[in-house]
Amino acid sequence: MKIDFVDERSTCRQGPTALRFPLSTYHGGDIYNNSVDIDFSVNLNPYVTDELKAIINEAASEGMASASFYPDPDQKAVRSALADMENIDMECVFAGNGASELLLASARMLNPGKALLIEPCYTGYEYALKCVRDCGIRRYLLREEEGFCLTEDVLDAITDDIEVICLADPNNPTGKNVDGNLLEKILGRSDELNISVVLDRSFYMLSNAYNKNTDEKYVELISKYKNLYVIKSFTKCFALPGIRMGYVISSSDNVLKLSRHLPEWNLPSVADALMRRISVYAKNGKFYRDSIEQIKTERSFLMKELSGTGFKVFESDTNFLLIKSHKNIYEKLLDKGILIRKCDDFYGLSGDFYRIAVKGREDNIHLIEALAGM
C-alpha cells in the first residue's frame, strides 16, 4: 500500500523571521497592505440576519459598558452559556481569544515530540507547533486526483511515535468534511496509542456535516476519547473576525490544564458579552441550518460559473472553494479591488491554487464578472 507522508524535524520558532512567510501573507484578510473593495480571502458566513445584527449591537454595547472592569478570569457566565448550548458540563468548555489562541495553548500544553498534519491544512497548526522546541512534523499528503478527500490510508500514518494529531473538519483550504466513520477510526486508533487529537471545527457549523449529525453529542465524544480536544469558533459563523471568539471542548481535567496555558483575563469584555448572547441565539441550531442552505445555493452557483470559465473547482462542504488555474489571477483581481487567498504557502499546493470564499449573490456575480476574459 502506498503511504503518502513525510517526516520533518521542526525547530523552536525564534521570531517572525523564522516563518516561511511574513505574517502579512500568512493568512487571508490582508486589507492593510492592499486596496480592497471585496475580500474573498477570508471565509465568513454570508448570512447575517437583522435579528443577529441587533443582538451583536446590543452585546457590544453591554461589553463596552463593562470595559472599566476586569473580566472574570474563570469565565463563569461565558462557560455556562457555552455549556448550555453544547449540552455539556461547564467544566468541559473554556473560551479563547479566537481559535488561534487555543491552538497555541494546546501546543504548549501537549508539548509533542512529533505531530501529524493532514496536508494541505490550515497554516496555523504549523505556526503553533513551531512554538514547541524540536517538535517533529509528519505530513500526510492528500491527493489532488482524489479531490483532496481524506481516505483510510491516513490510519497508516498514525503510529506510536506520534503524540498529537491536528485534524480539521472541514479541512481548510479544501472545504471537505471528514467522513464520520473514518473520524471514528482515527479517534479510536489515536486512543489506543494514547495520541492527543486536536479536532478543529471552526467551520463545522457552516458545513454539510452539521446538518447530517444534529444528534451528535460532545459529552459522549469527550467521555469516550480522553485525549480529544474540539476547538470551535464563532468568528467565522457570525462574521466577526475582528472580535476573537473561540472555545475548546474536552474533559474537565484537560480543560483545567489547558486554561493554565492561557493568559489571565484572556477574553475581553466585548467578546465575553457577545459569546454569551450568541450562545443563546444559536442554541437551537436554526441559524446554522439556515446559513448552510444559503451557502449551498451560492456555492453551487460559484462552482458552476467558475467551472464554465475554465477553472478546476474542487468539491466543498462549506463556505469556501479551492480552485486551480494556470492563470495568475491574484494580481489581476487585486487590480480590480478583489482580494482572494493565494495558496502557495499551503504545504502540497502550488501557485496555481487559490481559495475563494462563498459570499452573497451580488459579490459572487462581481467576482465572476471580474474573472471573465482572464
N, C-alpha and C positions, 0 to 999 in steps of 0.2 A: 504494500500500500504506500502511495506517495504521501509523504508528510511535508507540508509546506510551512516550515518555520525556521527561524534563525535565532541564535542566541548572541547577545551582545553584553559587554560589560560597561555599565554606566559609571560616571564619577559624580561626586557631590557637586552641585551647582554652586559656583562661587560668586556669580553675579550675572547681570543681563548679557554680558559678552559671551557667556558660556552657552547661551541658547543658540539653536540652529538658525533662528530668525529673530530679529528685533521684536520687541513686544508690539510695536505698531502694526506688524504684519502677521503676528502670531495667531490672531483670531480675526473674525469679521468685525464689521462695525467701525472701521477706521474712517469716520467722518471728520476727524480732526486734521488729517493731512490731505484730504481730498475735498473737492467741491461736489457735494452730493445732494440731489433732489429726491431720489427714491433709493432706499437702501434694501437691496435684495440679499445682502451678505449675512444678515442676522435673521434667525428663524423664530419669528414671533407670531403668536396667534393673530390671524387677521380678523377674527370675530370678536369684537368688543362691543357689548350692548350698552345702551343708555343707562340701564339699571346698574351695570357694573361700573360705568364711569362715575355715577353718583356715589356709589359705595367707596370707590377709590378716593374721590374728593373728600368725602366725609372722614374717612380713615386717616388721610394725610393731614387734615386739619386737627384731628384728635391727636395724632402723633406729634405734630408741631407744638400743640398746647402742653405736651409732656416733655418737651425738649430741654427744659430747665432742670429736669430731674435725671438722676442716673437710672438707666433701665434696670429691671430685675435681672441679676446675673443668673438666677436659676430658671428664668423664663416660665414661671408657673402658669400664667394666663395663656401664653402662646402655646406651650406644650399641651395644656389642657384642651385648647381648641383644635389643635392638630390631631391629638389622640381621639377626640370625639369624632372628627371627620374620618379618620382611618380605622376607627373601631379597635384601638389598641390601648394598652395602659400608658399613662403619661410618662412613666419612667422609660418607655421604649422609644421615645422620639426626642430629638433635640434640633433646634433651628440654627441655621448658619447664615452668615453674611454672603448668601449665594451658595450654589452647589460647589463652586470652586474652592471656597474656604474649607468645606467639609472634605473635599478630595485631598487637600494639603494636610489637613489634620489626620485623616485616615492613614496617609503615607507615613507621617511622623510617628503615629502611634504603632502601626503594624511593623514599621522598620524592616521591610523584607530584604532578604538576601537576593531573591530573584522573583520577578513579577512577569506575568503573562499578559500581553496585549493582543487583542484581536484587530489586526491592521487591514485596511486603514481605519483609524479611530480618532476620536477627539484628542487633539494635541495636548489638552490639559492634563491627561493622565501622565504622559511622559514629563511634563513640566513639574508635576507633583513628585514623581518618582526621583527626579534629579535632585530633590532635597534630601534624599536618603543616600548616605555615603556608600559607594561601591555596590549599589543595587544593580544586579544583572537584569537584563530585559530579554525575555523570549518573545519573539514576534510571530504570531500565527498569521499567515497571509491569506486573506480572502481572494478568490479568483474572479477576474473580470468575466471570463467565459461562463461563469455560473451566476452572473448578475450580482456578484459580491454577497451572495447568501451564505450564511453560516451553516456548515454541514457537520455531520458526526465525526469527520476527520479531526475536528478540534480536540476531541477526547484523547487522542494520541499525544497531544502537546501538553496535556495535564499530567505531569509526572511528579514524583515525590520530592524533587528539588525545587519545585515552585512553591512559593509561600503566599502570594497574592495574585488574584486574577481581577483585572479591571474589565468589566463587561458592560456594554451599553445596550439597552433595549428601549427604543430602537437605536440602531447604530448611527453614529454621526461620523462621516458625511453621507453614508449610503441610504439612510432612512428606513432600513429594513428591521422589522421586529425579529426577535429570536423566537424560533418555533418553541411552543410550550413544552412539548415532550423532550426536545433537546435541552432546554433550560433545566428541566428536572434532572436530566442525566449529568449535566455539567455540575449542578449543585450537589448531586449525590456523590459523584466521583471526588469532588473537592472536599466534601465532608469526610469521606473515607480516608483521604490523605491529609486531613487537618489543614486544608488550604483556605485562607480567607477569600471571600468573593465580595468585591465592591461592585454592586449592580446599580449602574447609573440609569435612572428612569426619568431624566429631566424632560424628555419629550413623550413619555409614555401616555400621559393623559390626553395627548393630541394624536394618538396613533390608533390604527385599526385594532390592535390587540386589546386596547382598553374596552372597546365595545364587546369583544368576544369573551372577556374574562371579568365580567361585572361581579361575579360571585367570589373572586379571588380574595383571600383573607391573609393579610400580612401577619396577623397574630399566629397563624398556623405555619407560615413560612419561617419566621424567626424562631419559632419553637422547635421546628424540625431541623433547621440548619443553624447551628450555633455560631458559625463564623460568617454569617451573611450580613452585609451592610447595604441597605437600599437607600439610595440618595435620590431625592425628588426636588423639583423646582417649581416655584410659582412665577419666576421671572419670565419664562417662555409662554406659559399658559395664559398669563394675564397681561402680556406685552408691556412689561415694566422693567426693562434691562437696567435702567439707572437706579433702581431700588433692589438691592440684592436680597433675594428671599429663597433659601433652600432649606431642606431638612433631611435628617437621616433617621431611618427606622432600623432598629436592631434589638437584641436582647437588652434588658436593663443593665446588665453588667458591662456589655460592650459600650452602650451609650454613656454610662458614667465614665468609663476610661477615656472615651473619645472626647468628652466635654473637657477633660483636663488638658487637652492639647489645643484648645481654643482660647482666644483672649477673653478676659473678663469683659462683661458688657459687650459681647460681640454683635448684638443685634440692636441697631439704632431704633429710636422711639417710633419713627415713621414706619419702618419695616415691621416692628412689633405690632403696631395698630393695624397695618394692612393685612398681615398674616392672620391675625385673629378674625377680622371681618371677612376676609376671603375664605377662610376655612368654613365658616358658617354658610356663606353663599354657595360654595362648591360641594357641600356635603352630599346632596342627593345625586350628584353626577350629571344633572341635566345640562349644565353649561358645557361640560366636556363633550357630551354626546352631540349637542347642537354644533359645537365647534368642529368636531370631527366630520360631520356631514357637510358643512360648508367647505372644509379643507379638501374633502374628497372631490367635490364638484370642481373646485378651482384647480386641484392637482391634475384631474383628468383633462381639463381644458388646456393647461400648460403643456402636459405631455403630448397631447395631440398636435398642438400648434408647433411646439419645438421639434417634434419628430418630422413634421411636414416641412420644416425649414432646413432639415438635413442634419440635425443634431442627434447623437446617440443618447437616448434618455433611459436611465435605469429605473426599474420599478421601485416605488417608495411606499411606505405605510404611514407616512406622517407629513409634516408641513414643510418639507423641503425636498429638492430633487438634485441628484447627481447627474451631470451631463458631461458629454465628451465631444470635443470639436478640435480639429486641427487648426482652426482659425484662431487668431489671437483676439478674442472678443473683449477681454478685460479692459484694455486701454480704450478701445473704440466705444464701449458702453460708458466708460468714465467720462469721455469727452462729451457725452450726451447727458451727464448728470446722474447716471445709474451705476451703483456700486454692486458688484457680485463678489462671491468668495472664490479667489484662486485656491486651488487645492494642491499646489506643488509642494506644500510643506507637510502634507499628509503622507506618512510612510506608505510606499507602494503605489502612489499616484504620481503621474507626470504633469507637466504644464498644460496638457490637453484637457485636464479635468477641471470642472467648475461646479460649485454648489449654488443653487438658486432657491431662495425662499418662496413658498407659496403665499401670495398676498391676495388682496381683494381683486375683483374683476377689472376695475379701472386701471390699477397699477400693472396687472398682468398683461393687459392689452398694450399698455405703454411699452413694456419690455419686448413683447413680440414685434411690435412695430419698429422699435429701435434695432432689433436684430435683423429685420428684413433687408435683404440685399448684401449682408455682410459675407 
